[in-house]
Amino acid sequence: MTLTQVVNAAPEAPQGPADTTLEAMPLDVRQRVSALARTSRLLVACDYDGALTPVDNSRRGPLPEAVRALRDLADLPGTVCAVISARPLRDLAVLSRLPAEVRLVGAYGTEFDTDLTIDPGHPGTGPDAPPADKSAALELLREQVEATAILYIGGGDGEEPVFMNLNTGADAGVRVGEEPTVAAHSVPDTPTAATLLSLLATERRSWVFGERPTPIERMSMLSNQASVALVGPDARLLWFCHPEPDSNALFAEVLGGRQAGVFAIAPAHGGLPLGQRYLPDTMTVRTRWSRLEVTDYLAHDTAPGRTDLVRVIGGVTPATIEFAPRPDFGRAPIRITVEPEGLRVQGADFPMVLRSPGVEWRVDHDGTDDVARATVHPRSERPVVLELRCGTDSLTAEERTEPERQEQAAHHWSDWLKTLDLPGTQNSLAARSALTLRGLCTPTGGVMAAATTSLPEEIGGVRNWDYRYCWLRDGALTVQALVTLGSTTEAEAFLDWVHRVVASLPSPELLRPLYSLRGTDLGPEEVIESLSGYAGSRPVRIGNLADHQVQLDVFGPVVELITHLAQAKGALSDRDWDLVRSMAQAVARRWHEADHGIWEERDEPRQRVYSKVMCWLTLDRALRLAQRYDRTIDPAWPALRAQITEEVLEKGWNDQAQAYTTAYDGTDLDAASLHIGLSGLIDPADERFQATVTAVEAELRSGPTVYRYHRDDGLPGGEGGFHLCTTWLIEAYLLTGRRAEAEELFKHLVDCAGPTGLIPEEFDPVTERALGNHPQAYSHLGLIRCAQLLDQH
């Protein structure tokens, strides 16, 4: 909970001395401390007399509330607490009775407790040259603990030089009392200062560890293809970006808690939801409690640049609504004003309203972040309708009624689903996977790899990436899966997108691995420092540095897609053949290079087996297309295909590992190397492929999941098993006649799907929890592929 939210909630709480103290805390102090709570290494320092205890009551010791707050702060990672006093260190220790976690500095900064190691060579230190004053001691502490920001609270004599020497950009000085001060902020008395410390501890704990997160697999995606959103199992809007799915977030509660945006609906009487499901064959989500239900969908009848998120509250019991959009990942302050037909939001770089006729709103203002709240009384025959409209300032009624809009949204999905040839194996889950893949396709033709950014590959780890962009590889595999089900529209739109990207380049071999959904270069990768991350997993990133990597496998999936599309349509267009030629030419020029590979490791390039196999596949499929559709080839292609085959078979095999390994230069294994058989470069009956399957199973499979690799990839921490790798091993089992193992592993994959059928990127078999961005296209296309293969076998 943020300081702002505590203040906003205060009028509804029982009144007493704590509330009076809280209300007395100035707004600028609340805002500044709230920002300090999210610095990477925080030093909290206080004067003793006047800050922790009133000057006239110093013999009674510090306020217990202040002591508890300092202890709580000192227990947090990346947080150091200190008391700097004019009193001698021995007297300070006896009188303050502060816990050992709090560092003590006495005698105007000349005496340090034994917990601090002082470099005798540091200017201003040592037996002959101690720090001259509190400011020098504070700076020494800053250096010792590598603090990125300081909060200093002082109330006694001699504090003004300390305030004066603080870094005005990063630090904050708070004066306790009514005296004139150079400090940037002030509070009236020591109880208010103690409350400030308590609230700082609460908010910093929330930022360090993250608020209690929703299990990743239990989040359900809404989509109208132009936009996506994630709804939690309790109908909280956890994720929503505008105007594009790869724009900055308007609601990012999943990554930053309440301060990153709230749109919550719940029964006024409390209670947990009874369940959540998609309405059959749609992307409309319904969450149900006893006597209350919330239906969510993204409308399909809006103009370009506009998004309408519709929330329908039905049932016969009162419901509470909390609405607090936070544009730009919570970094843009907003104001909410009440109008007859709803709410108007100001502060985003696009117009935004919440149409809610008949709802009586209360807006709590604290000067920066506004929150609108209401209690509504739906009736079975008259539900309450909320329409969040982004990209328009209109609060007027739509021409279509809400039931008509909901029906139109449903038909967009259900009518399409009827045209597909879905596998019989896990039919309903395959259908949900197909809907999910289509939901990740956008009007530009670009395809999101996943709907989110920075959902972690390890809880508390740093492997948190932005997947909201269009990778050539991921996009091609996604729409190829839809082609195999009988839908070609998405593939045609994606290839149009690829044509536009290639046309913007001097040469096709300069293709980057990924682009924005509009086909443009990404900006620099950025870290949102103010967000706590999912379950405290930081950093939260936007952008992706992988767009500058060399990934030579990207050409193969594009040509494979064209092969499937031509087969489905019975013809190969001249334009698509030109693209095949471009991909083959790119391979001819660069196939021999080392690269970063499919997993985008931020380490040195290597001669990777998977990348070479995909270069071979590019030429192999190009030659097949030319033969089938009577096209002219480059005479060098057949020999080059044979050359790549020979090199991969010779250099990719490692006798010590008894497998085709990650790269030519090591014995480490990679699940992607299974493609040497999955692609057809080697006969699956070949003993070397069967040995590779066995090696991957032994080294990389862990119970219900398969890891990508176990090597040092230049990044700290670990990750879960990768669902796509699991599907590759299932396919390899089937190709090598091991159907029982394939069925067993496929069942594990099915079990990893959430209650509404969505699958994220990874699974940790130790903690049995989902990991990674969600929903992940790879996971769903892999499930469809395995279901189809199990049908065939």
ZAKOL-833962 format. One line per 8 residues: number of its first residue (from 1); for each residue x, y, z of C-alpha. Coordinates in steps of 0.1 Angstrom, whole numbers. Layout:
<sites>
NUM) X/Y/Z; ...;
</sites>
This chain:
<sites>
1) 0/0/0; 13/34/-9; 14/65/13; -12/80/-9; -35/51/-5; -31/52/33; -41/88/33; -70/83/9;
9) -83/55/31; -79/74/63; -113/91/64; -130/57/64; -109/43/92; -117/48/129; -106/83/140; -79/87/166;
17) -45/101/173; -29/82/145; -53/96/120; -47/132/133; -10/127/129; -13/113/94; -35/141/83; -10/166/97;
25) 17/152/74; 22/176/45; 14/164/10; 49/171/-3; 64/149/24; 41/120/15; 50/123/-22; 87/126/-16;
33) 90/97/8; 68/76/-15; 94/82/-43; 123/74/-19; 108/40/-11; 116/29/-46; 153/37/-48; 176/8/-52;
41) 198/14/-20; 182/37/6; 199/52/36; 175/64/63; 192/86/89; 177/105/118; 188/129/145; 180/116/179;
49) 168/146/200; 139/162/181; 134/135/155; 130/102/174; 120/118/206; 108/153/215; 136/175/227; 118/182/260;
57) 111/145/267; 145/130/256; 150/111/289; 120/89/282; 137/73/252; 126/73/215; 90/68/205; 83/31/202;
65) 66/36/168; 98/51/155; 120/23/169; 97/-3/153; 98/15/120; 136/18/119; 139/-19/128; 115/-28/100;
73) 134/-6/75; 168/-20/85; 155/-56/80; 147/-48/43; 173/-56/16; 190/-25/2; 181/-4/32; 204/9/59;
81) 193/29/90; 214/52/112; 210/76/140; 234/106/140; 235/125/173; 254/152/191; 254/129/222; 284/108/229;
89) 281/73/214; 280/55/247; 252/77/260; 233/74/227; 235/36/228; 222/34/264; 195/61/261; 181/51/227;
97) 179/14/232; 178/10/195; 181/-24/179; 215/-35/167; 204/-33/131; 204/5/134; 238/21/131; 248/47/157;
105) 270/77/151; 276/100/181; 295/131/192; 285/152/162; 296/125/138; 330/117/153; 322/84/170; 309/54/150;
113) 296/21/164; 316/-11/156; 293/-21/128; 308/5/105; 342/-2/89; 360/31/83; 388/33/58; 416/51/76;
121) 428/66/43; 395/83/37; 397/121/38; 383/134/70; 386/101/89; 411/84/112; 422/91/147; 437/125/138;
129) 411/137/114; 376/126/123; 345/138/103; 340/174/113; 302/173/116; 271/153/110; 272/161/72; 306/146/68;
137) 295/115/88; 264/112/66; 285/114/34; 308/87/48; 278/65/55; 266/71/19; 298/60/5; 302/30/28;
145) 267/16/20; 267/28/-17; 233/46/-11; 215/59/-41; 194/82/-20; 192/95/16; 163/104/38; 174/125/67;
153) 151/135/94; 163/161/119; 147/182/146; 173/194/171; 200/221/170; 227/219/143; 206/202/117; 206/230/91;
161) 241/223/77; 230/186/72; 199/197/52; 220/222/32; 245/196/21; 220/169/9; 218/161/-28; 186/180/-38;
169) 181/156/-68; 181/123/-50; 179/129/-13; 152/143/10; 156/163/41; 127/165/66; 127/190/95; 107/181/126;
177) 90/212/142; 79/247/132; 113/264/130; 124/280/97; 145/255/77; 164/250/45; 152/215/44; 129/207/14;
185) 102/193/37; 90/195/73; 65/178/96; 50/193/128; 62/169/155; 79/136/164; 47/114/163; 42/125/126;
193) 79/117/119; 74/82/134; 43/77/112; 63/88/83; 89/62/90; 62/35/95; 46/43/62; 80/44/45;
201) 87/9/59; 53/-4/46; 58/10/11; 94/0/8; 86/-36/19; 59/-36/-8; 84/-23/-34; 113/-46/-24;
209) 92/-78/-22; 63/-69/-44; 27/-72/-33; 12/-107/-31; 10/-116/-68; -17/-133/-87; -4/-167/-100; 6/-160/-136;
217) -14/-188/-151; -46/-176/-135; -46/-143/-154; -70/-143/-184; -64/-123/-216; -89/-100/-233; -83/-91/-269; -99/-74/-298;
225) -66/-78/-317; -59/-41/-317; -55/-42/-279; -50/-67/-251; -56/-67/-214; -51/-91/-185; -78/-97/-158; -70/-115/-126;
233) -92/-143/-111; -109/-117/-89; -118/-94/-118; -90/-69/-111; -76/-53/-143; -39/-63/-139; -25/-52/-173; -36/-28/-200;
241) -16/-6/-225; -28/21/-248; -27/31/-276; -8/0/-288; -2/-33/-270; 35/-24/-269; 28/12/-256; 35/22/-220;
249) 10/7/-195; -21/25/-182; -28/-3/-157; 2/-24/-145; -8/-37/-111; 8/-70/-119; 42/-53/-120; 39/-25/-95;
257) 10/-31/-72; -17/-5/-66; 5/25/-73; 7/13/-110; -31/14/-115; -62/-1/-101; -95/-10/-117; -112/-34/-92;
265) -148/-47/-88; -158/-68/-59; -189/-76/-38; -194/-51/-10; -200/-79/14; -166/-95/6; -159/-131/-2; -137/-149/-28;
273) -148/-155/-64; -164/-188/-71; -147/-191/-105; -137/-175/-138; -142/-187/-173; -143/-176/-209; -177/-175/-224; -177/-204/-249;
281) -155/-198/-280; -149/-161/-272; -124/-138/-256; -150/-125/-231; -142/-133/-195; -168/-138/-168; -159/-138/-131; -185/-150/-106;
289) -192/-146/-69; -223/-156/-50; -250/-133/-64; -225/-112/-84; -207/-115/-117; -185/-93/-138; -182/-98/-176; -152/-82/-193;
297) -144/-78/-230; -128/-54/-255; -152/-40/-280; -148/-45/-317; -167/-16/-331; -143/13/-323; -123/36/-346; -85/32/-350;
305) -67/46/-321; -96/40/-297; -101/12/-272; -132/4/-253; -129/-19/-223; -164/-29/-213; -171/-42/-178; -207/-54/-170;
313) -216/-59/-134; -246/-82/-129; -263/-99/-101; -284/-89/-71; -259/-78/-44; -240/-44/-40; -206/-41/-55; -177/-18/-49;
321) -157/-2/-77; -122/13/-74; -109/32/-105; -74/46/-105; -56/47/-139; -19/53/-138; -5/63/-173; 31/57/-182;
329) 36/28/-157; 24/51/-129; 48/79/-137; 22/104/-150; 1/122/-124; -36/123/-132; -68/140/-122; -103/125/-122;
337) -134/147/-125; -170/136/-121; -195/143/-149; -231/134/-153; -224/103/-174; -192/92/-158; -156/102/-152; -131/122/-171;
345) -94/115/-167; -67/141/-174; -29/135/-174; -24/108/-200; -11/117/-235; -44/106/-249; -80/114/-240; -97/90/-216;
353) -131/87/-200; -151/61/-180; -187/61/-191; -208/49/-162; -243/63/-163; -262/61/-130; -231/55/-109; -224/80/-80;
361) -187/85/-78; -165/98/-50; -131/110/-60; -103/113/-34; -77/139/-43; -43/141/-28; -28/165/-53; -11/138/-75;
369) -29/105/-77; -67/105/-78; -88/75/-70; -125/72/-78; -147/49/-57; -184/39/-59; -208/14/-46; -234/1/-71;
377) -265/-20/-68; -270/-41/-99; -303/-59/-106; -307/-90/-126; -327/-72/-152; -305/-41/-152; -267/-46/-149; -243/-18/-143;
385) -222/-10/-174; -187/6/-172; -170/16/-204; -133/26/-202; -128/46/-234; -92/54/-244; -85/76/-273; -118/96/-271;
393) -132/122/-247; -168/113/-256; -192/102/-228; -222/99/-250; -240/66/-255; -230/43/-283; -254/36/-311; -253/-1/-303;
401) -266/-13/-269; -242/-31/-246; -257/-66/-253; -253/-59/-291; -217/-49/-286; -210/-80/-265; -226/-102/-291; -205/-86/-318;
409) -174/-92/-298; -183/-128/-293; -191/-135/-330; -157/-121/-340; -142/-151/-323; -168/-178/-324; -175/-174/-361; -138/-177/-369;
417) -133/-207/-346; -160/-226/-365; -138/-224/-397; -109/-242/-381; -99/-279/-383; -90/-284/-347; -73/-316/-334; -94/-341/-315;
425) -67/-345/-289; -74/-319/-261; -99/-303/-285; -111/-275/-262; -77/-266/-250; -64/-265/-286; -94/-242/-294; -84/-219/-266;
433) -48/-219/-278; -60/-210/-313; -80/-181/-299; -51/-169/-279; -27/-170/-308; -52/-150/-329; -56/-126/-300; -19/-119/-302;
441) -21/-109/-339; -26/-72/-345; -40/-51/-373; -5/-41/-385; 2/-78/-392; 28/-78/-364; 23/-106/-338; 32/-103/-301;
449) 54/-130/-287; 34/-125/-254; 10/-99/-240; 33/-87/-212; 67/-75/-201; 89/-85/-173; 70/-114/-158; 100/-132/-143;
457) 118/-163/-154; 128/-167/-117; 110/-151/-88; 132/-123/-75; 156/-127/-104; 167/-103/-132; 156/-123/-162; 126/-101/-169;
465) 121/-93/-206; 97/-73/-227; 79/-97/-251; 52/-74/-265; 70/-70/-298; 71/-89/-331; 99/-114/-335; 102/-128/-370;
473) 106/-163/-356; 78/-161/-331; 54/-144/-355; 61/-168/-383; 56/-199/-360; 24/-184/-346; 6/-177/-379; 20/-210/-393;
481) 1/-228/-365; -31/-210/-375; -25/-220/-412; -23/-256/-402; -57/-252/-385; -72/-237/-417; -69/-199/-412; -46/-181/-436;
489) -56/-144/-430; -32/-139/-402; -3/-154/-422; -10/-132/-451; -11/-101/-429; 22/-112/-412; 39/-117/-445; 28/-82/-456;
497) 44/-70/-424; 76/-88/-432; 76/-75/-468; 74/-39/-455; 102/-45/-430; 125/-60/-457; 117/-32/-481; 130/-7/-456;
505) 164/-24/-455; 194/-21/-479; 197/-59/-479; 176/-87/-464; 205/-101/-444; 203/-70/-422; 170/-81/-408; 168/-77/-370;
513) 153/-104/-349; 124/-83/-337; 106/-50/-344; 78/-30/-329; 43/-42/-338; 43/-15/-365; 75/-29/-380; 98/-1/-368;
521) 130/-3/-348; 127/-4/-311; 139/24/-289; 165/18/-262; 158/-7/-235; 146/11/-204; 142/2/-167; 111/14/-148;
529) 128/20/-115; 96/30/-97; 79/-5/-101; 85/-33/-76; 81/-60/-103; 61/-92/-101; 67/-106/-66; 96/-81/-62;
537) 113/-93/-94; 133/-64/-108; 142/-48/-131; 109/-40/-149; 120/-35/-185; 105/-19/-216; 122/-24/-249; 145/-53/-257;
545) 182/-52/-265; 179/-84/-285; 168/-63/-315; 205/-55/-320; 217/-92/-319; 226/-114/-348; 202/-143/-350; 207/-163/-382;
553) 178/-187/-375; 151/-161/-383; 151/-167/-420; 140/-204/-417; 107/-199/-400; 96/-173/-425; 103/-196/-455; 87/-225/-436;
561) 56/-204/-432; 55/-196/-469; 58/-233/-476; 27/-241/-454; 8/-211/-468; 14/-221/-504; 3/-257/-496; -29/-244/-480;
569) -38/-221/-508; -25/-244/-536; -4/-216/-551; 28/-196/-544; 25/-159/-551; 53/-141/-569; 57/-117/-540; 62/-145/-515;
577) 87/-162/-538; 106/-130/-539; 107/-131/-501; 119/-167/-502; 147/-157/-525; 156/-128/-502; 158/-152/-472; 179/-177/-492;
585) 203/-150/-503; 207/-138/-467; 216/-173/-457; 241/-177/-485; 259/-145/-473; 258/-151/-435; 253/-188/-426; 289/-193/-417;
593) 289/-166/-390; 285/-171/-353; 254/-157/-337; 234/-152/-305; 209/-179/-313; 172/-184/-306; 175/-178/-269; 191/-144/-274;
601) 219/-149/-249; 236/-118/-239; 270/-134/-242; 295/-140/-270; 282/-153/-303; 288/-190/-311; 285/-214/-340; 251/-227/-329;
609) 237/-260/-342; 201/-247/-342; 210/-216/-362; 228/-237/-388; 199/-261/-390; 175/-232/-397; 199/-219/-424; 197/-254/-440;
617) 159/-254/-437; 157/-220/-455; 175/-235/-485; 158/-268/-483; 123/-253/-483; 133/-229/-510; 143/-257/-533; 111/-277/-525;
625) 90/-246/-534; 109/-240/-566; 104/-276/-577; 67/-277/-568; 57/-243/-582; 82/-242/-611; 104/-213/-599; 139/-205/-610;
633) 166/-210/-583; 201/-198/-578; 223/-226/-591; 244/-224/-560; 216/-234/-536; 218/-272/-538; 255/-273/-532; 252/-248/-503;
641) 225/-269/-487; 247/-300/-490; 276/-280/-475; 257/-269/-445; 244/-305/-440; 279/-319/-440; 293/-293/-416; 264/-296/-391;
649) 266/-334/-391; 304/-333/-386; 309/-304/-363; 276/-304/-344; 281/-339/-331; 301/-344/-299; 314/-378/-290; 318/-370/-253;
657) 282/-357/-250; 269/-384/-273; 246/-358/-288; 243/-329/-312; 252/-301/-288; 245/-264/-285; 274/-253/-307; 305/-265/-324;
665) 327/-254/-295; 314/-273/-265; 297/-303/-249; 267/-283/-234; 233/-294/-246; 204/-273/-259; 168/-284/-265; 168/-264/-297;
673) 193/-289/-312; 165/-314/-314; 156/-296/-346; 183/-314/-364; 158/-343/-366; 125/-323/-363; 134/-303/-394; 143/-333/-415;
681) 180/-325/-418; 187/-359/-403; 165/-390/-404; 148/-394/-371; 157/-431/-372; 194/-421/-372; 211/-434/-341; 227/-400/-335;
689) 193/-383/-334; 180/-409/-310; 210/-405/-288; 205/-367/-288; 169/-372/-277; 181/-395/-249; 208/-369/-239; 183/-340/-238;
697) 159/-361/-218; 186/-370/-193; 202/-336/-190; 174/-311/-196; 141/-328/-187; 131/-324/-150; 98/-342/-143; 70/-325/-162;
705) 91/-299/-180; 122/-294/-202; 148/-267/-198; 164/-248/-227; 199/-254/-214; 219/-255/-182; 250/-236/-193; 264/-203/-180;
713) 248/-177/-203; 263/-146/-188; 234/-137/-167; 229/-143/-129; 201/-165/-116; 181/-193/-132; 149/-199/-149; 121/-225/-152;
721) 115/-252/-178; 104/-238/-211; 71/-251/-224; 81/-249/-261; 111/-271/-253; 87/-296/-237; 67/-297/-269; 98/-303/-290;
729) 107/-333/-268; 72/-346/-272; 76/-344/-310; 110/-360/-308; 95/-389/-287; 68/-394/-314; 94/-393/-342; 115/-420/-325;
737) 86/-443/-317; 82/-434/-280; 45/-426/-279; 40/-436/-242; 66/-410/-231; 51/-384/-255; 16/-389/-241; 29/-387/-205;
745) 48/-355/-212; 19/-340/-231; -4/-346/-201; 20/-326/-179; 19/-297/-204; -19/-298/-203; -18/-297/-166; 3/-265/-167;
753) -26/-245/-183; -44/-222/-161; -81/-224/-152; -91/-206/-183; -68/-225/-206; -39/-200/-209; -2/-210/-207; 27/-187/-198;
761) 63/-192/-209; 78/-214/-183; 72/-238/-153; 93/-243/-122; 91/-280/-113; 105/-274/-78; 80/-248/-66; 53/-259/-91;
769) 46/-224/-102; 43/-207/-136; 69/-182/-147; 75/-159/-176; 54/-136/-198; 18/-145/-204; 1/-158/-224; 31/-169/-244;
777) 26/-176/-281; 53/-203/-281; 35/-223/-255; 2/-223/-273; 15/-230/-308; 35/-259/-293; 4/-273/-277; -15/-272/-310;
785) 14/-289/-328; 16/-317/-303; -22/-323/-303; -20/-325/-341; 9/-350/-340; -8/-372/-314; -39/-373/-336; -17/-384/-366;
793) 1/-410/-347;
</sites>
